[in-house]
Amino acid sequence: MPMVMRRLRDPDINPCLPESDASIRCMNENNYDKERCSIYFLKYKNCRRFWHSVMIQRRRNGVNPPMPTAAERDEILGAMGKMPY
């Protein structure tokens, strides 16, 4: 598998991997009809927006790495009590 693909499939790097997989699965099941999968695209977009804002805030605070690891993200979401996206 090429390095770029490995990075995209790495849960520590890509926080929205489940949302991405769900949107691709929807497209495959619905013969690539984008209108039928719009809810999945919206969830992915909101996920990316949320984690991007977290990453920006961590950079401002000087926290490394800027993107939380998968374990840290689970703790963040658990502390919130519900999915923010």
Backbone as JSON Lines, residues from 0, in Angstrom:
{"i":0,"aa":"M","n":[0.85,-1.17,0.0],"ca":[0.0,0.0,0.0],"c":[0.9,1.24,0.0]}
{"i":1,"aa":"P","n":[0.62,2.22,-0.86],"ca":[1.45,3.43,-0.89],"c":[1.41,4.18,0.44]}
{"i":2,"aa":"M","n":[2.46,4.93,0.7],"ca":[2.6,5.66,1.96],"c":[1.44,6.62,2.2]}
{"i":3,"aa":"V","n":[0.97,7.27,1.15],"ca":[-0.14,8.22,1.3],"c":[-1.39,7.5,1.77]}
{"i":4,"aa":"M","n":[-1.65,6.34,1.2],"ca":[-2.83,5.57,1.6],"c":[-2.71,5.08,3.04]}
{"i":5,"aa":"R","n":[-1.51,4.66,3.43],"ca":[-1.31,4.2,4.8],"c":[-1.57,5.34,5.78]}
{"i":6,"aa":"R","n":[-1.15,6.54,5.43],"ca":[-1.39,7.69,6.31],"c":[-2.87,8.01,6.41]}
{"i":7,"aa":"L","n":[-3.59,7.92,5.29],"ca":[-5.02,8.22,5.31],"c":[-5.81,7.17,6.08]}
{"i":8,"aa":"R","n":[-5.33,5.94,6.11],"ca":[-6.02,4.86,6.81],"c":[-5.59,4.73,8.27]}
{"i":9,"aa":"D","n":[-4.63,5.53,8.7],"ca":[-4.13,5.47,10.07],"c":[-5.09,6.22,10.99]}
{"i":10,"aa":"P","n":[-5.69,5.53,11.97],"ca":[-6.64,6.21,12.87],"c":[-6.01,7.28,13.75]}
{"i":11,"aa":"D","n":[-4.68,7.24,13.95],"ca":[-4.03,8.29,14.74],"c":[-3.88,9.58,13.92]}
{"i":12,"aa":"I","n":[-3.88,9.48,12.61],"ca":[-3.72,10.65,11.76],"c":[-5.06,11.18,11.26]}
{"i":13,"aa":"N","n":[-5.94,10.28,10.86],"ca":[-7.24,10.66,10.3],"c":[-8.33,10.46,11.34]}
{"i":14,"aa":"P","n":[-8.82,11.52,11.96],"ca":[-9.83,11.37,13.01],"c":[-11.21,11.01,12.48]}
{"i":15,"aa":"C","n":[-11.44,11.19,11.2],"ca":[-12.77,10.97,10.62],"c":[-12.82,9.74,9.73]}
{"i":16,"aa":"L","n":[-12.04,8.75,10.06],"ca":[-11.98,7.53,9.26],"c":[-13.32,6.81,9.21]}
{"i":17,"aa":"P","n":[-14.05,6.65,10.33],"ca":[-15.36,5.98,10.24],"c":[-16.36,6.74,9.36]}
{"i":18,"aa":"E","n":[-16.36,8.06,9.45],"ca":[-17.27,8.86,8.63],"c":[-16.9,8.76,7.15]}
{"i":19,"aa":"S","n":[-15.61,8.74,6.88],"ca":[-15.15,8.6,5.5],"c":[-15.55,7.24,4.93]}
{"i":20,"aa":"D","n":[-15.33,6.2,5.71],"ca":[-15.7,4.85,5.27],"c":[-17.21,4.73,5.05]}
{"i":21,"aa":"A","n":[-18.0,5.36,5.92],"ca":[-19.45,5.3,5.78],"c":[-19.92,6.0,4.51]}
{"i":22,"aa":"S","n":[-19.31,7.13,4.18],"ca":[-19.71,7.83,2.97],"c":[-19.33,7.04,1.71]}
{"i":23,"aa":"I","n":[-18.17,6.43,1.72],"ca":[-17.75,5.6,0.58],"c":[-18.66,4.38,0.45]}
{"i":24,"aa":"R","n":[-18.99,3.76,1.57],"ca":[-19.89,2.6,1.55],"c":[-21.26,2.99,1.0]}
{"i":25,"aa":"C","n":[-21.76,4.14,1.4],"ca":[-23.05,4.62,0.91],"c":[-23.0,4.84,-0.6]}
{"i":26,"aa":"M","n":[-21.94,5.45,-1.06],"ca":[-21.81,5.69,-2.5],"c":[-21.79,4.37,-3.27]}
{"i":27,"aa":"N","n":[-21.08,3.37,-2.75],"ca":[-21.03,2.07,-3.42],"c":[-22.4,1.39,-3.43]}
{"i":28,"aa":"E","n":[-23.13,1.5,-2.33],"ca":[-24.43,0.83,-2.23],"c":[-25.51,1.53,-3.06]}
{"i":29,"aa":"N","n":[-25.36,2.83,-3.3],"ca":[-26.39,3.59,-4.0],"c":[-25.97,4.0,-5.41]}
{"i":30,"aa":"N","n":[-25.07,3.22,-6.0],"ca":[-24.67,3.44,-7.39],"c":[-24.18,4.87,-7.62]}
{"i":31,"aa":"Y","n":[-23.44,5.38,-6.66],"ca":[-22.79,6.7,-6.74],"c":[-23.78,7.85,-6.94]}
{"i":32,"aa":"D","n":[-24.95,7.73,-6.31],"ca":[-25.93,8.81,-6.31],"c":[-25.63,9.7,-5.1]}
{"i":33,"aa":"K","n":[-25.04,10.86,-5.35],"ca":[-24.59,11.74,-4.27],"c":[-25.73,12.26,-3.41]}
{"i":34,"aa":"E","n":[-26.89,12.45,-3.98],"ca":[-28.01,12.98,-3.22],"c":[-28.45,12.02,-2.12]}
{"i":35,"aa":"R","n":[-28.36,10.73,-2.37],"ca":[-28.77,9.75,-1.37],"c":[-27.79,9.66,-0.21]}
{"i":36,"aa":"C","n":[-26.57,10.12,-0.43],"ca":[-25.54,10.01,0.59],"c":[-25.2,11.36,1.23]}
{"i":37,"aa":"S","n":[-26.0,12.36,1.01],"ca":[-25.67,13.7,1.5],"c":[-25.53,13.76,3.01]}
{"i":38,"aa":"I","n":[-26.3,12.94,3.75],"ca":[-26.2,12.95,5.21],"c":[-24.81,12.47,5.65]}
{"i":39,"aa":"Y","n":[-24.27,11.49,4.95],"ca":[-22.94,10.98,5.27],"c":[-21.86,12.02,4.96]}
{"i":40,"aa":"F","n":[-22.04,12.73,3.85],"ca":[-21.09,13.79,3.5],"c":[-21.13,14.9,4.55]}
{"i":41,"aa":"L","n":[-22.31,15.23,5.03],"ca":[-22.45,16.27,6.03],"c":[-21.79,15.85,7.35]}
{"i":42,"aa":"K","n":[-21.97,14.59,7.74],"ca":[-21.32,14.1,8.96],"c":[-19.81,14.16,8.84]}
{"i":43,"aa":"Y","n":[-19.28,13.78,7.67],"ca":[-17.84,13.83,7.45],"c":[-17.33,15.27,7.5]}
{"i":44,"aa":"K","n":[-18.06,16.17,6.86],"ca":[-17.67,17.57,6.84],"c":[-17.66,18.16,8.25]}
{"i":45,"aa":"N","n":[-18.69,17.84,9.04],"ca":[-18.75,18.34,10.42],"c":[-17.65,17.74,11.28]}
{"i":46,"aa":"C","n":[-17.33,16.47,11.04],"ca":[-16.23,15.82,11.77],"c":[-14.92,16.52,11.47]}
{"i":47,"aa":"R","n":[-14.63,16.75,10.2],"ca":[-13.39,17.42,9.81],"c":[-13.33,18.83,10.41]}
{"i":48,"aa":"R","n":[-14.43,19.53,10.38],"ca":[-14.48,20.89,10.92],"c":[-14.19,20.88,12.43]}
{"i":49,"aa":"F","n":[-14.8,19.94,13.16],"ca":[-14.61,19.86,14.6],"c":[-13.15,19.56,14.94]}
{"i":50,"aa":"W","n":[-12.57,18.51,14.32],"ca":[-11.2,18.13,14.66],"c":[-10.19,19.14,14.16]}
{"i":51,"aa":"H","n":[-10.51,19.86,13.1],"ca":[-9.62,20.92,12.64],"c":[-9.58,22.05,13.67]}
{"i":52,"aa":"S","n":[-10.74,22.39,14.24],"ca":[-10.75,23.44,15.27],"c":[-9.98,22.99,16.52]}
{"i":53,"aa":"V","n":[-10.07,21.71,16.87],"ca":[-9.3,21.18,18.0],"c":[-7.81,21.28,17.7]}
{"i":54,"aa":"M","n":[-7.43,20.92,16.47],"ca":[-6.03,20.97,16.07],"c":[-5.49,22.41,16.12]}
{"i":55,"aa":"I","n":[-6.27,23.35,15.63],"ca":[-5.85,24.76,15.65],"c":[-5.67,25.24,17.1]}
{"i":56,"aa":"Q","n":[-6.6,24.88,17.96],"ca":[-6.51,25.29,19.37],"c":[-5.27,24.68,20.04]}
{"i":57,"aa":"R","n":[-4.98,23.42,19.75],"ca":[-3.8,22.78,20.33],"c":[-2.52,23.44,19.83]}
{"i":58,"aa":"R","n":[-2.48,23.82,18.57],"ca":[-1.31,24.54,18.04],"c":[-1.11,25.86,18.75]}
{"i":59,"aa":"R","n":[-2.21,26.58,18.96],"ca":[-2.13,27.87,19.65],"c":[-1.61,27.7,21.07]}
{"i":60,"aa":"N","n":[-1.98,26.59,21.71],"ca":[-1.56,26.33,23.08],"c":[-0.18,25.68,23.15]}
{"i":61,"aa":"G","n":[0.42,25.36,22.0],"ca":[1.74,24.77,21.98],"c":[1.77,23.29,22.3]}
{"i":62,"aa":"V","n":[0.65,22.61,22.13],"ca":[0.57,21.17,22.43],"c":[1.04,20.39,21.21]}
{"i":63,"aa":"N","n":[1.91,19.39,21.44],"ca":[2.37,18.51,20.36],"c":[1.96,17.09,20.66]}
{"i":64,"aa":"P","n":[1.52,16.35,19.73],"ca":[1.22,16.69,18.34],"c":[-0.07,17.49,18.26]}
{"i":65,"aa":"P","n":[-0.21,18.3,17.21],"ca":[-1.41,19.14,17.1],"c":[-2.7,18.33,17.01]}
{"i":66,"aa":"M","n":[-2.66,17.19,16.3],"ca":[-3.85,16.34,16.22],"c":[-3.77,15.3,17.32]}
{"i":67,"aa":"P","n":[-4.8,15.22,18.18],"ca":[-4.77,14.22,19.24],"c":[-4.73,12.81,18.67]}
{"i":68,"aa":"T","n":[-4.11,11.89,19.4],"ca":[-4.08,10.5,18.98],"c":[-5.48,9.91,19.12]}
{"i":69,"aa":"A","n":[-5.67,8.72,18.61],"ca":[-6.99,8.07,18.66],"c":[-7.46,7.9,20.11]}
{"i":70,"aa":"A","n":[-6.55,7.53,21.0],"ca":[-6.91,7.35,22.41],"c":[-7.32,8.69,23.04]}
{"i":71,"aa":"E","n":[-6.59,9.75,22.74],"ca":[-6.93,11.07,23.26],"c":[-8.27,11.55,22.71]}
{"i":72,"aa":"R","n":[-8.53,11.26,21.44],"ca":[-9.82,11.66,20.85],"c":[-10.97,10.95,21.53]}
{"i":73,"aa":"D","n":[-10.79,9.66,21.86],"ca":[-11.84,8.93,22.58],"c":[-12.11,9.56,23.94]}
{"i":74,"aa":"E","n":[-11.05,10.0,24.63],"ca":[-11.22,10.66,25.92],"c":[-11.95,11.99,25.76]}
{"i":75,"aa":"I","n":[-11.59,12.75,24.73],"ca":[-12.23,14.05,24.49],"c":[-13.72,13.85,24.22]}
{"i":76,"aa":"L","n":[-14.05,12.89,23.36],"ca":[-15.46,12.64,23.04],"c":[-16.2,12.09,24.24]}
{"i":77,"aa":"G","n":[-15.54,11.26,25.05],"ca":[-16.17,10.73,26.26],"c":[-16.46,11.82,27.27]}
{"i":78,"aa":"A","n":[-15.57,12.79,27.39],"ca":[-15.77,13.89,28.33],"c":[-16.93,14.79,27.87]}
{"i":79,"aa":"M","n":[-17.16,14.87,26.55],"ca":[-18.24,15.7,26.05],"c":[-19.6,15.04,26.26]}
{"i":80,"aa":"G","n":[-19.61,13.72,26.37],"ca":[-20.86,13.01,26.63],"c":[-21.66,12.69,25.38]}
{"i":81,"aa":"K","n":[-21.45,13.42,24.31],"ca":[-22.16,13.14,23.06],"c":[-21.27,13.55,21.9]}
{"i":82,"aa":"M","n":[-21.63,13.08,20.73],"ca":[-20.86,13.44,19.54],"c":[-21.13,14.9,19.17]}
{"i":83,"aa":"P","n":[-20.1,15.7,19.04],"ca":[-20.31,17.11,18.71],"c":[-20.61,17.34,17.23]}
{"i":84,"aa":"Y","n":[-20.59,16.29,16.44],"ca":[-20.84,16.43,15.01],"c":[-21.79,15.38,14.52]}
